[in-house]
Amino acid sequence: MDIISSFREKVQGKNLTVVLPEGRDERIIQAARRLKDEKIAVPIVLGTPEQIEVSIERAGVTLDDIETINPKESDKLDAYAESYRRQREGISQAVARRVVVKPLSFGGMMVAEGDANTAVAGVDSATASLIQAGVLTVGLAEGIKTPSSYFLMVIPNFLGEKDKAFIYADCAINIDPSAEQLADIALASALSARRILDQEPRVALLSFSTRGSASGPSVDKVRKALKIARDREPELAIDGEFQADSAIVPRVAAKKVKDASAVAGKANVIIFPDLNSGNIAYKLTQYMAGAQAIGPFLQGFAKPITDLSRGATVEDVISTVILTLGQLVDGRME
């Protein structure tokens, strides 16, 4: 059984709630209808009545028996604004209200206050806007200063193994992370791997160099990030710097990596040195290897909020909700 199917079985009928802040997009309306009808989740759609009415007409489905909320008219608005204001010095209730009434922030406050299990957005919003809303509402996880993202990549046939799953990070957010930020990304990705793959993470920090075969500022950055990450989590299987083949191909690792390594040739978490390499790599993997690219998922937050690609299909929305909520069912996000 593939990852999505197994997670779907976990969440079906559990009545977990997902807030969908982009009721102005017909894909969200179609996804909400299916989430409800297939008993995957209890969707809550945000938007004005006018926005939702237009989206329903475009979607060709109804939102009968699905809760919709207009943040401006919600009876929770003042309470959310007060909760937001209490966590920050020097802002008025009116300012807090102006922040919280925005759909992405309202959805984040629903998660922060326990009124929804997760929030999923991004089909009609910039990733930067979702990250900002997440930082302001649910906040970052303890010890993490850098929000980041990952893709779940499922490769149909990898070296004879069917449906091999990898975590790729960061492919969507941090353009040129510092060594400290790269360490944050690596540690957050390791936690994501434990949650979504149900495997112990083996984290490879990638470069154009393998263990000193080349040099340069970007190589130095990766080496420094490795040291920082190891100092913070000495028990984690994390290694580098590796070229991509040294990280994932056992026979190549045997030739290029002479010292003992728990990661070389068998990595399941791939950390790219910058956004250029990460974004290019995931798209090449997706189209040239026929891989399924699910995400980007946001990571590093105190509670689960998830980003979607602007080009996401209805099926992508549903898969993302399934994978996010599935991690809650068995306590992997605790």
RODO-2510 file (C-alpha; in nm, 4 decimals, decimal comma):
residues 334
     n   res          X          Y          Z
     1     m     0,0000     0,0000     0,0000
     2     d     0,1388     0,3434    -0,0913
     3     i     0,1836     0,6234     0,1622
     4     i    -0,1275     0,8182     0,0649
     5     s    -0,3509     0,5095     0,0750
     6     s    -0,2200     0,4070     0,4164
     7     f    -0,2666     0,7570     0,5586
     8     r    -0,6123     0,7776     0,4039
     9     e    -0,7153     0,4664     0,5973
    10     k    -0,5914     0,6295     0,9184
    11     v    -0,7888     0,9517     0,8793
    12     q    -1,1106     0,8223     0,7229
    13     g    -1,3996     0,8624     0,9638
    14     k    -1,1917     1,0320     1,2359
    15     n    -1,3694     1,3683     1,1912
    16     l    -1,0490     1,5692     1,1980
    17     t    -1,0974     1,9276     1,0836
    18     v    -0,9128     2,1176     0,8126
    19     v    -0,9637     2,4874     0,7535
    20     l    -0,9368     2,5925     0,3891
    21     p    -0,8915     2,9723     0,3810
    22     e    -0,9212     3,0114     0,0026
    23     g    -1,2922     2,9713    -0,0577
    24     r    -1,2528     3,2069    -0,3531
    25     d    -1,0966     2,9229    -0,5577
    26     e    -1,3120     2,6531    -0,7163
    27     r    -1,0486     2,3841    -0,6544
    28     i    -1,0929     2,4362    -0,2824
    29     i    -1,4702     2,4010    -0,3170
    30     q    -1,4322     2,0757    -0,5112
    31     a    -1,1775     1,9444    -0,2600
    32     a    -1,3996     2,0358     0,0353
    33     r    -1,6907     1,8488    -0,1200
    34     r    -1,4817     1,5343    -0,1663
    35     l    -1,3196     1,5550     0,1773
    36     k    -1,6647     1,5621     0,3298
    37     d    -1,8319     1,3036     0,1061
    38     e    -1,5444     1,0561     0,1338
    39     k    -1,5260     1,1038     0,5132
    40     i    -1,1593     1,2039     0,4925
    41     a    -1,1966     1,5200     0,7018
    42     v    -1,4395     1,7839     0,8181
    43     p    -1,3626     2,0848     0,5970
    44     i    -1,4235     2,4456     0,6992
    45     v    -1,4151     2,6907     0,4094
    46     l    -1,3328     3,0587     0,4605
    47     g    -1,4531     3,3401     0,2378
    48     t    -1,7212     3,5997     0,1880
    49     p    -2,0629     3,4742     0,0750
    50     e    -2,0045     3,6404    -0,2617
    51     q    -1,6663     3,4748    -0,3133
    52     i    -1,7968     3,1334    -0,2161
    53     e    -2,1064     3,1665    -0,4339
    54     v    -1,8913     3,2415    -0,7417
    55     s    -1,6572     2,9506    -0,6603
    56     i    -1,9474     2,7106    -0,6154
    57     e    -2,0827     2,8067    -0,9556
    58     r    -1,7416     2,7465    -1,1158
    59     a    -1,6853     2,4225    -0,9261
    60     g    -2,0193     2,2710    -1,0198
    61     v    -2,0745     2,1265    -0,6714
    62     t    -2,2504     2,2483    -0,3587
    63     l    -2,1258     2,3058    -0,0055
    64     d    -2,4396     2,1648     0,1531
    65     d    -2,3628     2,0452     0,5105
    66     i    -2,0130     2,1994     0,4954
    67     e    -1,9332     2,4871     0,7306
    68     t    -1,8370     2,8165     0,5721
    69     i    -1,7069     3,1154     0,7668
    70     n    -1,6790     3,4780     0,6681
    71     p    -1,4016     3,5975     0,9046
    72     k    -1,5423     3,9504     0,9089
    73     e    -1,8720     3,8215     1,0479
    74     s    -1,7395     3,5445     1,2741
    75     d    -1,8323     3,5459     1,6411
    76     k    -1,4767     3,4224     1,7109
    77     l    -1,3086     3,7251     1,5544
    78     d    -1,2828     3,9365     1,8685
    79     a    -1,1612     3,6423     2,0781
    80     y    -0,8943     3,5572     1,8210
    81     a    -0,7873     3,9206     1,8058
    82     e    -0,7602     3,9363     2,1852
    83     s    -0,5550     3,6155     2,1948
    84     y    -0,3275     3,7536     1,9248
    85     r    -0,2937     4,0886     2,1063
    86     r    -0,2061     3,9270     2,4411
    87     q     0,0982     3,7596     2,2861
    88     r     0,2405     4,0911     2,1624
    89     e     0,3219     4,4059     2,3472
    90     g     0,2141     4,7441     2,2245
    91     i    -0,0580     4,6607     1,9739
    92     s    -0,4206     4,7563     2,0075
    93     q    -0,7245     4,5336     1,9753
    94     a    -0,8119     4,7174     1,6540
    95     v    -0,4729     4,6403     1,4974
    96     a    -0,4945     4,2781     1,6101
    97     r    -0,8395     4,2552     1,4569
    98     r    -0,7131     4,3859     1,1227
    99     v    -0,4449     4,1144     1,1194
   100     v    -0,6634     3,8269     1,2310
   101     v    -0,9530     3,9005     0,9954
   102     k    -0,7404     3,8123     0,6932
   103     p    -0,8330     3,4592     0,5797
   104     l    -0,4826     3,3090     0,6114
   105     s    -0,4376     3,4574     0,9589
   106     f    -0,7903     3,3624     1,0639
   107     g    -0,7217     3,0046     0,9537
   108     g    -0,3939     3,0071     1,1463
   109     m    -0,5707     3,1312     1,4587
   110     m    -0,8269     2,8518     1,4255
   111     v    -0,5394     2,6027     1,4400
   112     a    -0,3586     2,7918     1,7170
   113     e    -0,6740     2,8039     1,9298
   114     g    -0,7663     2,4390     1,8693
   115     d    -1,0717     2,5096     1,6535
   116     a    -0,9197     2,3203     1,3580
   117     n    -0,6592     2,0468     1,3383
   118     t    -0,4757     2,1960     1,0432
   119     a    -0,4885     2,4667     0,7782
   120     v    -0,4119     2,4046     0,4115
   121     a    -0,3717     2,6906     0,1635
   122     g    -0,1597     2,8153    -0,1241
   123     v    -0,3586     2,7559    -0,4433
   124     d    -0,4404     3,1253    -0,4562
   125     s    -0,1888     3,2741    -0,2111
   126     a     0,1840     3,3393    -0,2151
   127     t     0,3929     3,1048    -0,0038
   128     a     0,5468     3,4074     0,1689
   129     s     0,2007     3,5210     0,2792
   130     l     0,1187     3,1806     0,4265
   131     i     0,4516     3,1661     0,6093
   132     q     0,3992     3,5124     0,7520
   133     a     0,0510     3,4180     0,8705
   134     g     0,1865     3,0975     1,0229
   135     v     0,4648     3,2729     1,2123
   136     l     0,2194     3,5310     1,3457
   137     t    -0,0439     3,2788     1,4558
   138     v     0,0800     2,9261     1,5347
   139     g     0,4448     3,0309     1,5711
   140     l     0,7624     2,8286     1,5194
   141     a     0,8510     2,5013     1,6892
   142     e     1,0856     2,5077     1,9858
   143     g     1,4483     2,5473     1,8796
   144     i     1,3636     2,6349     1,5184
   145     k     1,4250     2,9853     1,3865
   146     t     1,3873     2,9140     1,0140
   147     p     1,0566     2,8039     0,8600
   148     s     1,1185     2,5839     0,5590
   149     s     0,9500     2,3378     0,3269
   150     y     0,9831     1,9877     0,1929
   151     f     0,8444     1,7767    -0,0858
   152     l     0,7550     1,4138    -0,0437
   153     m     0,8976     1,2512    -0,3561
   154     v     0,7738     0,9024    -0,4422
   155     i     0,9782     0,7415    -0,7194
   156     p     0,8077     0,4544    -0,9046
   157     n     1,1240     0,2472    -0,9445
   158     f     1,4460     0,3426    -0,7713
   159     l     1,7332     0,0939    -0,8102
   160     g     1,4818    -0,1889    -0,8194
   161     e     1,2774    -0,0633    -0,5223
   162     k     0,9131     0,0171    -0,5969
   163     d     0,7645     0,3491    -0,4813
   164     k     1,0753     0,4664    -0,2982
   165     a     1,0026     0,7736    -0,0852
   166     f     1,2387     1,0623    -0,0133
   167     i     1,2124     1,3951     0,1647
   168     y     1,3561     1,6822    -0,0455
   169     a     1,4265     2,0123     0,1325
   170     d     1,4213     2,3069     0,0978
   171     c     1,2705     2,3373    -0,2488
   172     a     1,0333     2,6312    -0,2069
   173     i     1,1272     2,8926     0,0512
   174     n     1,4854     2,9708     0,1537
   175     i     1,6817     3,1083    -0,1410
   176     d     2,0362     3,1007    -0,0078
   177     p     2,0276     2,9733     0,3505
   178     s     2,3190     3,0365     0,5839
   179     a     2,4899     2,7448     0,7555
   180     e     2,2727     2,8010     1,0622
   181     q     1,9559     2,8082     0,8521
   182     l     2,0658     2,4990     0,6606
   183     a     2,1087     2,3171     0,9913
   184     d     1,7551     2,4248     1,0902
   185     i     1,6229     2,2919     0,7583
   186     a     1,8046     1,9613     0,8065
   187     l     1,6744     1,9093     1,1605
   188     a     1,3180     2,0055     1,0694
   189     s     1,3330     1,7704     0,7706
   190     a     1,4532     1,4843     0,9891
   191     l     1,1491     1,5316     1,2097
   192     s     0,9248     1,5469     0,9020
   193     a     1,0749     1,2193     0,7793
   194     r     0,9987     1,0471     1,1096
   195     r     0,6421     1,1692     1,0899
   196     i     0,5571     1,1026     0,7279
   197     l     0,7851     0,8142     0,6278
   198     d     0,7628     0,6295     0,9605
   199     q     1,1364     0,5637     0,9231
   200     e     1,4436     0,6798     1,1057
   201     p     1,5817     0,9688     0,9002
   202     r     1,9164     0,9369     0,7250
   203     v     1,9954     1,2960     0,6332
   204     a     2,2388     1,3839     0,3550
   205     l     2,3652     1,7395     0,3085
   206     l     2,4334     1,7741    -0,0634
   207     s     2,7053     1,9626    -0,2468
   208     f     2,9107     1,9347    -0,5657
   209     s     3,1775     1,7894    -0,3365
   210     t     3,1982     1,4568    -0,1532
   211     r     3,3959     1,4660     0,1693
   212     g     3,6536     1,7196     0,0513
   213     s     3,6756     1,6248    -0,3161
   214     a     3,6279     1,9932    -0,4023
   215     s     3,6336     2,3253    -0,2217
   216     g     3,4620     2,6617    -0,2229
   217     p     3,2384     2,8845    -0,0102
   218     s     2,9253     2,6766    -0,0715
   219     v     3,1079     2,3596     0,0341
   220     d     3,2298     2,5323     0,3498
   221     k     2,8716     2,6333     0,4258
   222     v     2,7508     2,2745     0,4030
   223     r     3,0321     2,1501     0,6274
   224     k     2,9523     2,4163     0,8860
   225     a     2,5825     2,3293     0,8716
   226     l     2,6672     1,9634     0,9344
   227     k     2,8683     2,0522     1,2443
   228     i     2,5888     2,2736     1,3795
   229     a     2,3256     2,0055     1,3217
   230     r     2,5398     1,7347     1,4828
   231     d     2,6066     1,9541     1,7852
   232     r     2,2334     2,0123     1,8257
   233     e     2,1257     1,6508     1,7666
   234     p     2,4240     1,4192     1,8149
   235     e     2,2135     1,1028     1,7829
   236     l     2,0754     1,1918     1,4400
   237     a     2,2095     1,0046     1,1362
   238     i     2,3246     1,3066     0,9363
   239     d     2,6296     1,3304     0,7126
   240     g     2,7917     1,5190     0,4277
   241     e     2,9051     1,6895     0,2318
   242     f     2,7907     1,4467    -0,0391
   243     q     2,7347     1,4618    -0,4101
   244     a     2,3878     1,3306    -0,4917
   245     d     2,5041     0,9899    -0,6139
   246     s     2,7176     0,9366    -0,3029
   247     a     2,4118     1,0036    -0,0896
   248     i     2,1660     0,7634    -0,2524
   249     v     2,3538     0,4993    -0,4551
   250     p     2,5286     0,2327    -0,2433
   251     r     2,7880     0,1308    -0,5047
   252     v     2,8908     0,4931    -0,5622
   253     a     2,9097     0,5594    -0,1891
   254     a     3,1327     0,2558    -0,1471
   255     k     3,3830     0,4090    -0,3904
   256     k     3,3656     0,7731    -0,2884
   257     v     3,3094     0,7579     0,0893
   258     k     3,5913     0,5766     0,2626
   259     d     3,4984     0,6518     0,6233
   260     a     3,2109     0,4770     0,7988
   261     s     2,8782     0,6508     0,7410
   262     a     2,5239     0,5685     0,8466
   263     v     2,3954     0,7863     0,5620
   264     a     2,6176     0,7476     0,2530
   265     g     2,4388     0,5484    -0,0178
   266     k     2,1183     0,5139     0,1826
   267     a     1,9881     0,8640     0,2547
   268     n     1,6128     0,9153     0,2698
   269     v     1,6289     1,2890     0,3498
   270     i     1,8003     1,5074     0,0911
   271     i     1,9054     1,8588     0,1950
   272     f     1,9992     2,0948    -0,0867
   273     p     2,2468     2,3793    -0,0325
   274     d     2,0178     2,6429    -0,1844
   275     l     1,6819     2,6951    -0,3478
   276     n     1,8222     2,6812    -0,7004
   277     s     1,9433     2,3248    -0,6604
   278     g     1,6434     2,2086    -0,4576
   279     n     1,3778     2,3458    -0,6900
   280     i     1,5557     2,2232    -1,0035
   281     a     1,6148     1,8775    -0,8560
   282     y     1,2584     1,8131    -0,7460
   283     k     1,1165     1,9152    -1,0828
   284     l     1,3688     1,7031    -1,2754
   285     t     1,2893     1,4072    -1,0493
   286     q     0,9171     1,4622    -1,0952
   287     y     0,9183     1,4719    -1,4729
   288     m     1,2208     1,2682    -1,5767
   289     a     1,1703     0,9870    -1,3253
   290     g     0,7899     1,0030    -1,3329
   291     a     0,7941     1,0670    -0,9590
   292     q     0,5022     1,1896    -0,7545
   293     a     0,5914     1,5252    -0,5968
   294     i     0,3603     1,6001    -0,3044
   295     g     0,3930     1,9391    -0,1409
   296     p     0,5457     2,1695    -0,0615
   297     f     0,4703     2,1031     0,3035
   298     l     0,5710     2,3717     0,5494
   299     q     0,7830     2,2630     0,8436
   300     g     0,9301     2,4182     1,1524
   301     f     0,5950     2,5428     1,2859
   302     a     0,4526     2,4677     1,6292
   303     k     0,1303     2,3333     1,4758
   304     p     0,0611     2,1914     1,1294
   305     i    -0,0099     2,4352     0,8485
   306     t     0,0552     2,3353     0,4919
   307     d     0,1357     2,5139     0,1696
   308     l     0,0106     2,4170    -0,1765
   309     s     0,1498     2,4943    -0,5173
   310     r    -0,0438     2,7567    -0,7160
   311     g    -0,0823     2,4888    -0,9825
   312     a    -0,2188     2,2291    -0,7377
   313     t    -0,5004     2,0074    -0,8593
   314     v    -0,7993     1,9033    -0,6514
   315     e    -0,6278     1,5683    -0,6037
   316     d    -0,3168     1,7473    -0,4746
   317     v    -0,5259     1,9327    -0,2186
   318     i    -0,6856     1,6097    -0,0977
   319     s    -0,3534     1,4227    -0,0808
   320     t    -0,1985     1,7071     0,1181
   321     v    -0,4852     1,7070     0,3683
   322     i    -0,4608     1,3286     0,4023
   323     l    -0,0862     1,3309     0,4674
   324     t    -0,1044     1,6199     0,7135
   325     l    -0,3934     1,4808     0,9168
   326     g    -0,2535     1,1286     0,9028
   327     q     0,0426     1,2427     1,1082
   328     l    -0,1945     1,3662     1,3775
   329     v    -0,3908     1,0431     1,4077
   330     d    -0,1007     0,8357     1,5403
   331     g     0,0590     1,1175     1,7369
   332     r     0,3568     1,1723     1,5105
   333     m     0,3163     1,5493     1,5376
   334     e     0,3172     1,5535     1,9168
***
